[in-house]
Amino acid sequence: MQRSPATAPVFKAILFDFEGTLVDFQWQLEPAHAELRAAIASLGLEGDEFIHGNYATMWNAAAADRLEPLGRMDELRAALCPIYDRWDADALTRWSPRPGAKALLRELASAGLRTGMVSNVGRKALAAALQRFGLDAWLMPVVSRDDVNTMKPGTEGVLRVLAEWQLEAGAVLFVGDSRADVRAARAAGVRVAIIRGGECVESDFAADPPDFMISQLDELVGLVAGSKT
């Protein structure tokens, strides 16, 4: 059930997704998925999870369910990471920050809140974009696709940040734009806010409703303060 901002708890830290959340969503999903499916098939992997999965769930199925137990992660990375990196680089040419992104991070830091990031974007494009938009100074740690074996909706990245921060899940709010963000946060015990206009349309969240649904980043100030925006 979606909670009202009026009853929101006070959070100690905010964990952000990147694409679709702090910047607009620019990944070209259809051609990227076609390339990834072909590369996965070349590894001898078959199944509905690859036919119907997306860029994240296909990777997770290949890694956690198939190749990681066999010690074949290097093979998976060699086959798929160049494809992810190429589509990251393509998106990097078009990304623009969401209105107020930098001001929000500065305001949260001034209020004494920690801010970090868990993204399915690779390290190279992520670092370039954060520096270009002046967001890198406010986010620590930044966990990219290259830093984990499983992407969101897996919990690996979220749990890594919680451990580094030494915070209980209830003290952290995750901010994202996709069902993968909702599922990763929920599985890690973290409350989640979804910003409209990202990877997923609002109706996509019917089966995975977030705790909060917002339209602008500045609405987060009211959420973390536990008051209405």
NURO-214623 format. One line per 8 residues: number of its first residue (from 1); for each residue x, y, z of N, C-alpha, C, CB. Coordinates in Angstrom, 3 decimals. Glycine has a CB too. Example, Ala and Ser with C-alpha at 12.3 -4.5 7.8 and 13.67 -1.06 7.14 Angstrom:
REM NURO-214623
1> 13.190,-5.690,7.800,12.300,-4.500,7.800,13.200,-3.300,7.800,11.308,-4.473,9.046  12.850,-2.250,7.080,13.670,-1.060,7.140,12.900,0.030,7.870,14.084,-0.598,5.725
***
This chain:
REM NURO-214623
1> 0.843,-1.191,0.000,0.000,0.000,0.000,0.881,1.244,0.000,-0.955,0.004,1.223  0.509,2.246,-0.817,1.294,3.469,-0.878,1.033,4.305,0.361,0.967,4.269,-2.150  2.107,4.698,1.037,1.979,5.504,2.233,1.853,6.977,1.878,3.167,5.279,3.154  1.193,7.735,2.715,1.120,9.181,2.526,2.401,9.825,2.997,-0.082,9.774,3.270  2.906,10.849,2.276,4.085,11.550,2.747,3.913,12.116,4.147,4.432,12.651,1.798  2.669,12.385,4.568,2.441,12.941,5.894,2.857,11.976,6.991,0.987,13.311,6.061  2.885,10.681,6.683,3.225,9.696,7.711,4.598,9.082,7.473,2.171,8.599,7.759  5.380,9.668,6.588,6.687,9.113,6.261,7.642,9.230,7.441,7.273,9.815,5.038
9> 8.499,8.242,7.614,9.487,8.320,8.696,10.614,9.260,8.323,10.047,6.932,9.022  11.421,9.599,9.291,12.608,10.391,9.027,13.724,9.429,8.637,13.008,11.264,10.268  14.326,9.638,7.481,15.393,8.783,6.982,16.744,9.403,7.280,15.237,8.539,5.479  17.745,8.540,7.391,19.109,8.994,7.627,19.943,9.032,6.355,19.774,8.104,8.638  19.488,8.331,5.322,20.253,8.243,4.080,19.313,7.984,2.914,21.323,7.134,4.169  19.735,8.453,1.745,18.970,8.264,0.517,19.864,7.555,-0.488,18.447,9.629,-0.051  19.361,6.490,-1.052,20.091,5.706,-2.034,19.391,5.871,-3.378,20.175,4.198,-1.615  20.128,6.369,-4.368,19.543,6.692,-5.662,19.910,5.672,-6.733,19.983,8.070,-6.096
17> 18.962,5.436,-7.623,19.238,4.885,-8.935,19.776,6.043,-9.781,17.946,4.221,-9.583  20.280,5.744,-10.987,20.806,6.808,-11.840,19.884,7.110,-13.018,22.184,6.430,-12.351  19.936,6.258,-14.063,19.197,6.568,-15.287,17.697,6.469,-15.056,19.617,5.628,-16.422  16.985,7.521,-15.465,15.550,7.594,-15.233,15.212,8.239,-13.913,14.949,6.228,-15.289  16.212,8.392,-13.041,15.979,8.929,-11.699,16.653,10.283,-11.523,16.487,7.951,-10.636  17.972,10.329,-11.611,18.690,11.606,-11.547,18.914,12.197,-12.936,20.033,11.421,-10.841  18.878,11.346,-13.954,18.899,11.811,-15.350,17.742,11.144,-16.083,20.278,11.485,-16.053  17.461,11.614,-17.294,16.382,11.012,-18.068,16.789,9.639,-18.581,15.989,11.918,-19.237
25> 15.794,8.852,-18.984,16.059,7.494,-19.457,16.308,7.524,-20.952,14.882,6.545,-19.118  17.480,7.046,-21.371,17.864,7.116,-22.780,18.338,5.783,-23.355,18.943,8.137,-22.951  18.386,4.713,-22.575,18.847,3.427,-23.110,17.882,2.959,-24.194,18.965,2.357,-21.981  18.431,2.451,-25.290,17.630,1.930,-26.399,17.351,0.444,-26.141,18.363,2.137,-27.778  16.234,0.166,-25.517,15.998,-1.166,-24.979,15.853,-2.249,-26.047,14.773,-1.146,-24.132  15.083,-1.998,-27.085,14.822,-3.066,-28.064,16.082,-3.582,-28.744,13.865,-2.571,-29.115  16.887,-2.721,-29.355,18.096,-3.245,-29.999,19.112,-3.797,-29.001,18.745,-2.159,-30.825  19.179,-3.209,-27.826,20.095,-3.734,-26.813,19.687,-5.133,-26.384,20.141,-2.805,-25.598
33> 18.399,-5.338,-26.153,17.914,-6.663,-25.762,18.191,-7.698,-26.845,16.418,-6.615,-25.460  18.024,-7.321,-28.107,18.283,-8.260,-29.207,19.746,-8.689,-29.210,17.912,-7.624,-30.566  20.655,-7.747,-29.012,22.072,-8.081,-28.974,22.412,-8.974,-27.794,22.902,-6.821,-28.919  21.844,-8.658,-26.649,22.131,-9.439,-25.444,21.605,-10.866,-25.584,21.513,-8.765,-24.205  20.426,-11.029,-26.167,19.874,-12.374,-26.348,20.759,-13.200,-27.279,18.440,-12.300,-26.906  21.261,-12.580,-28.328,22.142,-13.302,-29.252,23.435,-13.717,-28.556,22.459,-12.433,-30.485  23.993,-12.834,-27.732,25.233,-13.158,-27.025,25.008,-14.260,-26.002,25.798,-11.915,-26.339  23.870,-14.219,-25.326,23.542,-15.259,-24.350,23.378,-16.605,-25.044,22.260,-14.897,-23.579
41> 22.715,-16.605,-26.197,22.548,-17.852,-26.946,23.893,-18.421,-27.373,21.665,-17.624,-28.173  24.851,-17.530,-27.676,26.182,-18.000,-28.085,26.906,-18.705,-26.951,27.026,-16.834,-28.582  26.476,-18.465,-25.726,27.055,-19.150,-24.567,26.359,-20.490,-24.292,26.966,-18.251,-23.328  25.377,-20.816,-25.109,24.662,-22.079,-24.942,23.554,-22.026,-23.920,25.613,-23.143,-24.562  23.083,-20.825,-23.587,22.034,-20.671,-22.581,20.689,-20.492,-23.263,22.332,-19.475,-21.653  19.692,-21.226,-22.781,18.349,-21.151,-23.332,17.341,-21.086,-22.195,18.061,-22.357,-24.254  16.133,-20.585,-22.505,15.075,-20.562,-21.504,14.210,-19.327,-21.623,15.664,-20.638,-20.122  13.018,-19.384,-21.018,12.076,-18.277,-21.077,12.635,-17.017,-20.445,10.788,-18.656,-20.399
49> 13.508,-17.180,-19.436,14.053,-16.003,-18.769,14.892,-15.151,-19.718,14.891,-16.421,-17.573  15.398,-15.764,-20.780,16.171,-15.015,-21.768,15.279,-14.521,-22.912,17.308,-15.886,-22.323  14.259,-15.277,-23.232,13.331,-14.859,-24.289,12.518,-13.654,-23.847,12.393,-16.012,-24.676  12.090,-13.660,-22.584,11.179,-12.624,-22.098,11.839,-11.642,-21.129,9.999,-13.268,-21.426  13.093,-11.879,-20.756,13.731,-11.020,-19.774,14.198,-9.696,-20.349,14.888,-11.729,-19.165  14.605,-8.786,-19.453,15.182,-7.526,-19.896,16.688,-7.537,-19.636,14.507,-6.329,-19.178  17.345,-6.414,-19.868,18.806,-6.338,-19.766,19.336,-6.765,-18.409,19.264,-4.938,-20.055  18.558,-6.566,-17.341,19.005,-6.918,-15.996,18.646,-8.347,-15.629,18.409,-5.969,-14.984
57> 17.395,-8.741,-15.883,16.980,-10.080,-15.483,17.665,-11.157,-16.322,15.468,-10.215,-15.596  17.973,-10.850,-17.583,18.724,-11.814,-18.401,20.117,-12.034,-17.824,18.826,-11.326,-19.862  20.777,-10.942,-17.466,22.108,-11.069,-16.855,22.030,-11.875,-15.569,22.715,-9.680,-16.572  21.078,-11.549,-14.703,20.979,-12.238,-13.407,20.714,-13.728,-13.588,19.867,-11.612,-12.554  19.861,-14.063,-14.559,19.572,-15.478,-14.804,20.817,-16.200,-15.309,18.422,-15.629,-15.820  21.553,-15.540,-16.190,22.777,-16.167,-16.707,23.842,-16.287,-15.643,23.321,-15.380,-17.880  23.935,-15.283,-14.779,24.993,-15.267,-13.763,24.640,-16.155,-12.585,25.248,-13.844,-13.278  23.688,-15.719,-11.778,23.394,-16.404,-10.521,22.871,-17.821,-10.733,22.387,-15.607,-9.726
65> 22.015,-17.996,-11.744,21.354,-19.289,-11.920,22.162,-20.279,-12.758,20.013,-19.083,-12.558  23.069,-19.800,-13.596,23.744,-20.697,-14.519,25.266,-20.684,-14.397,23.361,-20.345,-15.910  25.906,-19.539,-14.617,27.357,-19.522,-14.835,28.195,-19.248,-13.590,27.680,-18.502,-15.855  27.692,-18.448,-12.668,28.479,-18.181,-11.457,28.800,-19.464,-10.684,27.729,-17.208,-10.549  27.823,-20.379,-10.487,28.156,-21.624,-9.778,29.205,-22.481,-10.500,26.899,-22.440,-9.580  29.359,-22.246,-11.806,30.326,-23.016,-12.594,31.657,-22.299,-12.745,29.758,-23.316,-13.961  31.783,-21.134,-12.125,33.017,-20.371,-12.243,33.217,-19.765,-13.616,34.179,-21.239,-11.915  32.124,-19.437,-14.313,32.201,-18.928,-15.690,31.843,-17.447,-15.799,31.283,-19.732,-16.585
73> 31.983,-16.693,-14.708,31.614,-15.284,-14.749,32.500,-14.479,-15.702,31.689,-14.692,-13.356  33.786,-14.817,-15.781,34.663,-14.098,-16.708,34.181,-14.276,-18.147,36.120,-14.589,-16.568  33.704,-15.468,-18.463,33.180,-15.740,-19.800,31.921,-14.919,-20.066,32.881,-17.240,-19.965  31.062,-14.824,-19.060,29.841,-14.041,-19.211,30.167,-12.563,-19.415,28.935,-14.222,-17.985  31.092,-12.052,-18.612,31.462,-10.638,-18.728,32.078,-10.350,-20.094,32.446,-10.244,-17.609  32.909,-11.251,-20.577,33.546,-11.037,-21.876,32.515,-10.994,-23.004,34.573,-12.137,-22.147  31.466,-11.795,-22.885,30.454,-11.861,-23.943,29.459,-10.711,-23.889,29.711,-13.166,-23.857  29.074,-10.288,-22.678,27.974,-9.329,-22.546,28.403,-7.906,-22.205,27.035,-9.806,-21.504
81> 29.469,-7.738,-21.433,29.813,-6.384,-20.973,30.101,-5.410,-22.110,31.012,-6.448,-20.065  30.770,-5.830,-23.198,30.951,-4.871,-24.299,29.630,-4.376,-24.879,31.775,-5.504,-25.402  28.599,-5.208,-24.859,27.292,-4.795,-25.362,26.679,-3.769,-24.417,26.353,-6.015,-25.525  26.679,-4.065,-23.106,26.171,-3.095,-22.136,26.931,-1.779,-22.245,26.277,-3.652,-20.705  28.252,-1.853,-22.334,29.066,-0.634,-22.374,28.751,0.201,-23.608,30.555,-0.986,-22.351  28.516,-0.454,-24.741,28.226,0.283,-25.964,26.895,1.020,-25.864,28.211,-0.662,-27.159  25.884,0.388,-25.267,24.596,1.059,-25.136,24.627,2.099,-24.022,23.491,0.039,-24.871  25.463,1.889,-22.998,25.705,2.955,-22.011,26.282,4.184,-22.700,26.664,2.468,-20.893
89> 27.304,3.965,-23.530,27.968,5.073,-24.213,26.997,5.808,-25.141,29.176,4.561,-25.010  26.121,5.058,-25.772,25.097,5.675,-26.624,24.174,6.560,-25.793,24.276,4.593,-27.362  23.712,6.052,-24.658,22.828,6.831,-23.786,23.539,8.064,-23.232,22.317,5.962,-22.632  24.832,7.929,-22.951,25.619,9.033,-22.398,25.587,10.256,-23.313,27.065,8.590,-22.170  25.479,10.042,-24.618,25.452,11.169,-25.551,24.165,11.977,-25.428,25.612,10.671,-26.980  23.130,11.428,-24.783,21.828,12.105,-24.703,21.366,12.403,-23.286,20.793,11.274,-25.380  21.973,11.805,-22.259,21.495,12.023,-20.893,21.476,13.498,-20.521,22.360,11.260,-19.911  20.410,13.888,-19.827,20.315,15.214,-19.227,19.831,15.038,-17.791,19.352,16.153,-20.046
97> 20.343,15.837,-16.857,19.907,15.683,-15.473,18.448,16.068,-15.285,20.777,16.516,-14.560  17.784,15.397,-14.386,16.436,15.795,-14.001,16.504,17.190,-13.378,15.804,14.762,-13.007  15.448,17.990,-13.569,15.444,19.321,-12.960,15.662,19.242,-11.444,14.122,20.038,-13.265  16.620,20.031,-10.958,16.861,20.116,-9.527,17.706,19.014,-8.935,15.593,20.138,-8.839  18.301,18.148,-9.780,19.048,16.997,-9.247,20.225,17.445,-8.386,19.554,16.110,-10.395  21.031,18.348,-8.911,22.210,18.791,-8.166,21.819,19.557,-6.912,23.101,19.660,-9.048  20.834,20.412,-7.025,20.374,21.178,-5.862,19.834,20.260,-4.777,19.297,22.184,-6.274  19.133,19.208,-5.180,18.600,18.262,-4.198,19.717,17.578,-3.435,17.721,17.219,-4.881
105> 20.717,17.075,-4.152,21.817,16.384,-3.483,22.544,17.325,-2.527,22.801,15.813,-4.516  22.721,18.560,-2.938,23.375,19.542,-2.067,22.529,19.790,-0.806,23.609,20.875,-2.833  21.219,19.897,-0.988,20.335,20.154,0.144,20.309,18.979,1.114,18.926,20.453,-0.346  20.283,17.764,0.574,20.289,16.588,1.440,21.582,16.508,2.239,20.102,15.313,0.615  22.698,16.799,1.583,23.984,16.784,2.274,24.028,17.848,3.364,25.128,16.998,1.280  23.486,19.018,3.069,23.466,20.098,4.058,22.622,19.728,5.272,22.933,21.384,3.428  21.620,18.880,5.041,20.758,18.431,6.135,21.362,17.268,6.905,19.402,18.033,5.597  22.560,16.827,6.512,23.248,15.763,7.222,22.886,14.363,6.784,22.984,15.889,8.649
113> 22.223,14.227,5.639,21.861,12.904,5.137,22.951,12.362,4.226,20.521,12.957,4.390  23.195,11.066,4.315,24.092,10.410,3.379,23.348,10.155,2.082,24.647,9.091,3.967  24.072,10.241,0.979,23.482,9.931,-0.319,24.451,9.035,-1.087,23.164,11.237,-1.124  23.919,7.967,-1.658,24.719,7.033,-2.437,23.945,6.580,-3.651,25.137,5.830,-1.591  24.527,5.660,-4.403,23.895,5.228,-5.652,24.131,3.754,-5.905,24.417,6.044,-6.827  23.095,3.082,-6.410,23.200,1.735,-6.956,22.548,1.769,-8.331,22.522,0.658,-6.013  23.350,1.527,-9.360,22.870,1.653,-10.734,23.226,0.416,-11.537,23.454,2.901,-11.400  22.388,0.111,-12.524,22.689,-0.956,-13.476,23.523,-0.453,-14.655,21.398,-1.577,-13.986
121> 23.880,0.813,-14.638,24.780,1.370,-15.653,26.217,0.993,-15.280,24.616,2.936,-15.765  27.062,0.817,-16.282,28.452,0.456,-16.044,29.276,1.611,-15.492,29.072,-0.040,-17.315  30.413,1.265,-14.909,31.255,2.227,-14.196,31.739,3.369,-15.087,32.445,1.518,-13.598  32.163,3.060,-16.304,32.766,4.081,-17.160,31.774,5.180,-17.514,33.308,3.447,-18.432  30.611,4.809,-18.032,29.608,5.801,-18.409,29.058,6.513,-17.185,28.471,5.144,-19.186  28.890,5.784,-16.106,28.348,6.368,-14.887,29.278,7.448,-14.340,28.120,5.283,-13.832  30.565,7.140,-14.256,31.530,8.114,-13.747,31.579,9.349,-14.631,32.921,7.487,-13.646  31.543,9.149,-15.945,31.592,10.279,-16.877,30.377,11.175,-16.720,31.687,9.780,-18.316
129> 29.202,10.571,-16.586,27.976,11.361,-16.471,27.913,12.102,-15.143,26.752,10.464,-16.623  28.255,11.428,-14.050,28.199,12.083,-12.741,29.141,13.277,-12.686,28.547,11.088,-11.629  30.312,13.132,-13.290,31.256,14.246,-13.311,30.745,15.368,-14.214,32.642,13.769,-13.782  30.223,15.015,-15.376,29.724,16.018,-16.324,28.635,16.877,-15.703,29.192,15.341,-17.586  27.746,16.252,-14.935,26.609,16.972,-14.381,26.868,17.507,-12.971,25.404,16.073,-14.366  28.080,17.310,-12.460,28.426,17.829,-11.147,27.733,17.115,-10.003,28.105,19.270,-11.086  27.435,15.830,-10.179,26.740,15.061,-9.150,27.674,14.167,-8.346,25.665,14.221,-9.781  28.897,13.974,-8.832,29.798,12.999,-8.225,30.211,13.361,-6.806,31.020,12.848,-9.072
137> 30.263,14.650,-6.484,30.724,15.068,-5.160,29.757,14.698,-4.049,30.952,16.550,-5.146  28.513,14.416,-4.406,27.485,14.219,-3.384,27.122,12.757,-3.162,26.253,14.981,-3.758  27.673,11.853,-3.921,27.238,10.452,-3.876,28.392,9.541,-3.457,26.684,10.013,-5.250  28.207,8.848,-2.338,29.243,7.930,-1.863,28.613,6.878,-0.942,30.375,8.708,-1.119  28.740,5.598,-1.315,29.437,5.076,-2.487,28.555,5.108,-3.732,29.910,3.654,-2.225  29.199,4.839,-4.868,28.496,4.626,-6.130,28.780,3.196,-6.560,28.942,5.663,-7.236  27.738,2.376,-6.607,27.861,0.973,-6.993,27.297,0.817,-8.399,27.122,0.031,-5.979  28.140,0.432,-9.330,27.732,0.269,-10.728,27.481,-1.202,-11.053,28.802,0.844,-11.673
145> 27.057,-1.432,-12.278,26.874,-2.804,-12.769,28.168,-3.609,-12.672,26.377,-2.787,-14.222  29.295,-2.945,-12.875,30.579,-3.643,-12.879,31.047,-4.062,-11.485,31.622,-2.769,-13.511  30.373,-3.562,-10.465,30.805,-3.828,-9.097,30.060,-4.975,-8.429,30.644,-2.598,-8.278  29.127,-5.587,-9.152,28.304,-6.655,-8.575,28.225,-7.826,-9.548,26.881,-6.135,-8.235  27.838,-8.972,-9.046,27.591,-10.128,-9.908,26.158,-10.171,-10.412,27.908,-11.410,-9.167  25.239,-9.571,-9.641,23.837,-9.517,-10.067,23.329,-8.090,-9.947,22.958,-10.481,-9.224  22.607,-7.663,-10.960,22.059,-6.306,-11.005,20.723,-6.240,-10.259,21.878,-5.844,-12.471  20.231,-5.027,-10.053,18.836,-4.886,-9.622,17.944,-5.504,-10.704,18.459,-3.369,-9.367
153> 16.943,-6.291,-10.361,16.252,-6.379,-9.077,16.919,-7.243,-8.013,14.906,-6.889,-9.305  18.116,-7.730,-8.255,18.866,-8.377,-7.197,19.235,-7.368,-6.114,20.124,-9.044,-7.763  19.518,-7.860,-4.920,19.754,-6.974,-3.774,21.232,-6.695,-3.511,19.140,-7.572,-2.539  22.128,-7.278,-4.296,23.549,-7.228,-3.960,24.061,-5.799,-3.762,24.354,-7.909,-5.044  23.742,-4.916,-4.691,24.238,-3.547,-4.589,23.664,-2.805,-3.396,23.922,-2.792,-5.848  22.364,-2.951,-3.165,21.714,-2.272,-2.042,22.292,-2.756,-0.713,20.190,-2.505,-2.078  22.441,-4.057,-0.569,22.973,-4.605,0.678,24.422,-4.184,0.897,22.868,-6.130,0.674  25.172,-4.032,-0.176,26.564,-3.587,-0.050,26.626,-2.183,0.539,27.271,-3.621,-1.419
161> 25.744,-1.312,0.075,25.745,0.058,0.594,25.286,0.091,2.046,24.845,0.959,-0.262  24.252,-0.667,2.382,23.802,-0.710,3.768,24.929,-1.148,4.695,22.607,-1.650,3.912  25.697,-2.142,4.268,26.814,-2.617,5.086,27.887,-1.548,5.219,27.415,-3.890,4.485  28.186,-0.851,4.121,29.208,0.201,4.170,28.768,1.351,5.062,29.512,0.720,2.761  27.502,1.712,4.962,26.983,2.793,5.795,26.760,2.361,7.234,25.693,3.313,5.220  26.665,1.059,7.474,26.338,0.510,8.793,25.013,1.071,9.298,27.462,0.816,9.800  24.022,1.051,8.398,22.686,1.518,8.725,21.683,0.379,8.576,22.293,2.705,7.833  20.667,0.401,9.423,19.562,-0.536,9.266,18.753,-0.149,8.030,18.661,-0.554,10.535
169> 18.127,-1.141,7.420,17.370,-0.890,6.192,16.283,0.164,6.401,16.742,-2.188,5.688  15.673,0.188,7.573,14.592,1.133,7.838,15.015,2.582,7.880,13.949,0.794,9.112  16.311,2.831,7.955,16.815,4.210,8.003,17.115,4.765,6.622,18.064,4.280,8.854  16.910,3.946,5.577,17.313,4.320,4.220,16.100,4.339,3.298,18.385,3.347,3.679  16.051,5.333,2.429,15.047,5.413,1.379,15.737,5.202,0.039,14.296,6.778,1.417  15.198,4.311,-0.781,15.704,4.123,-2.141,14.830,4.925,-3.095,15.726,2.609,-2.539  15.472,5.634,-4.017,14.744,6.429,-5.007,15.087,5.906,-6.396,15.090,7.951,-4.882  14.077,5.469,-7.133,14.304,4.915,-8.461,13.167,5.225,-9.403,14.505,3.428,-8.379
177> 13.149,4.515,-10.532,12.148,4.791,-11.563,11.577,3.518,-12.186,12.753,5.657,-12.647  11.980,2.344,-11.688,11.589,1.099,-12.360,11.105,0.055,-11.368,12.758,0.540,-13.165  10.466,-0.984,-11.916,10.051,-2.108,-11.076,11.270,-2.809,-10.480,9.203,-3.109,-11.888  12.377,-2.833,-11.215,13.601,-3.428,-10.664,14.043,-2.705,-9.406,14.725,-3.401,-11.701  13.889,-1.376,-9.380,14.244,-0.614,-8.191,13.340,-0.974,-7.018,14.165,0.881,-8.478  12.045,-1.081,-7.283,11.105,-1.456,-6.226,11.450,-2.833,-5.667,9.658,-1.443,-6.758  11.691,-3.781,-6.555,11.930,-5.155,-6.118,13.249,-5.281,-5.364,11.924,-6.098,-7.315  14.276,-4.601,-5.818,15.567,-4.661,-5.129,15.471,-4.046,-3.749,16.646,-3.950,-5.943
185> 14.845,-2.887,-3.666,14.709,-2.214,-2.373,13.866,-3.044,-1.415,14.087,-0.823,-2.553  12.718,-3.527,-1.889,11.826,-4.308,-1.027,12.514,-5.565,-0.503,10.554,-4.689,-1.787  13.226,-6.256,-1.385,13.887,-7.490,-0.964,14.976,-7.220,0.060,14.477,-8.210,-2.166  15.536,-6.003,0.034,16.561,-5.628,1.016,15.955,-5.005,2.264,17.555,-4.662,0.395  14.635,-4.841,2.296,13.962,-4.266,3.458,13.943,-2.755,3.484,14.604,-4.754,4.691  14.213,-2.129,2.325,14.318,-0.672,2.245,13.044,-0.095,1.633,15.559,-0.254,1.414  12.554,1.009,2.182,11.423,1.691,1.570,11.870,2.345,0.264,10.825,2.744,2.536  10.888,2.541,-0.629,11.250,2.986,-1.973,10.286,4.046,-2.481,11.279,1.804,-2.937
193> 10.856,5.071,-3.107,10.082,6.105,-3.795,10.369,5.996,-5.288,10.432,7.540,-3.255  9.340,6.073,-6.095,9.477,6.022,-7.551,9.135,7.388,-8.122,8.563,4.919,-8.169  10.005,7.877,-9.013,9.732,9.125,-9.709,9.152,8.816,-11.080,11.015,9.984,-9.833  8.072,9.488,-11.394,7.393,9.266,-12.670,8.256,9.719,-13.841,6.052,9.999,-12.693  8.012,9.108,-15.009,8.656,9.553,-16.228,9.985,8.889,-16.528,8.853,10.996,-16.164  10.284,7.763,-15.864,11.533,7.059,-16.102,11.350,5.846,-16.987,12.146,6.645,-14.801  12.020,4.751,-16.630,11.974,3.548,-17.458,10.580,2.956,-17.534,12.935,2.513,-16.925  9.854,2.976,-16.432,8.538,2.343,-16.362,7.437,3.394,-16.225,8.478,1.354,-15.183
201> 6.297,3.143,-16.874,5.143,4.020,-16.698,4.441,3.642,-15.408,4.169,3.927,-17.907  3.618,4.534,-14.914,3.021,4.337,-13.583,2.209,3.050,-13.494,2.132,5.519,-13.231  1.511,2.682,-14.571,0.691,1.471,-14.528,1.526,0.206,-14.362,-0.142,1.365,-15.787  2.818,0.259,-14.687,3.682,-0.909,-14.539,3.860,-1.323,-13.085,5.030,-0.631,-15.154  3.558,-0.406,-12.164,3.806,-0.676,-10.748,2.607,-1.268,-10.024,4.220,0.585,-10.061  1.564,-1.634,-10.782,0.355,-2.171,-10.144,0.667,-3.392,-9.293,-0.688,-2.531,-11.199  1.550,-4.263,-9.793,1.890,-5.478,-9.054,3.011,-5.252,-8.045,2.288,-6.573,-10.018  3.743,-4.144,-8.190,4.871,-3.838,-7.299,4.802,-2.378,-6.869,6.230,-4.135,-7.998
209> 3.776,-2.010,-6.088,3.623,-0.593,-5.744,4.730,-0.106,-4.825,2.276,-0.356,-5.088  5.268,1.083,-5.093,6.276,1.646,-4.199,5.623,2.224,-2.949,7.092,2.726,-4.920  6.425,2.615,-1.986,5.907,3.283,-0.791,5.448,4.697,-1.123,6.976,3.319,0.315  6.170,5.332,-2.047,5.860,6.699,-2.439,5.980,6.821,-3.954,6.800,7.710,-1.725  5.132,7.661,-4.530,5.216,7.988,-5.949,5.326,9.499,-6.057,3.975,7.442,-6.751  6.377,9.973,-6.719,6.609,11.411,-6.824,6.742,11.802,-8.292,7.875,11.825,-6.031  6.602,13.099,-8.550,6.729,13.613,-9.913,7.978,14.445,-10.099,5.520,14.433,-10.275  8.474,15.038,-9.018,9.654,15.888,-9.076,10.617,15.511,-7.964,9.266,17.372,-8.975
217> 11.912,15.676,-8.206,12.904,15.308,-7.198,12.775,16.119,-5.919,14.289,15.476,-7.758  12.342,17.383,-6.027,12.285,18.199,-4.817,11.221,17.729,-3.829,12.027,19.635,-5.185  10.326,16.841,-4.263,9.337,16.267,-3.343,10.008,15.403,-2.288,8.302,15.441,-4.113  11.236,14.938,-2.559,11.939,14.083,-1.600,12.263,14.823,-0.321,13.214,13.540,-2.210  12.419,16.126,-0.384,12.748,16.890,0.826,11.671,16.694,1.870,12.912,18.391,0.507  10.412,16.743,1.454,9.314,16.520,2.386,9.264,15.094,2.906,8.011,16.858,1.730  9.601,14.138,2.047,9.574,12.733,2.464,10.594,12.452,3.553,9.831,11.821,1.273  11.807,12.922,3.376,12.853,12.605,4.351,12.644,13.369,5.644,14.234,12.918,3.778
225> 11.909,14.489,5.563,11.620,15.255,6.773,10.391,14.738,7.497,11.433,16.715,6.433  9.647,13.845,6.814,8.451,13.291,7.442,7.283,14.254,7.444,8.756,12.882,8.846  7.272,15.189,6.480,6.178,16.147,6.400,5.684,16.237,4.975,6.615,17.528,6.906  4.565,16.825,4.777,4.001,16.974,3.440,4.840,17.927,2.623,2.556,17.466,3.508  4.936,17.612,1.308,5.626,18.525,0.394,4.618,19.496,-0.181,6.353,17.750,-0.741
***
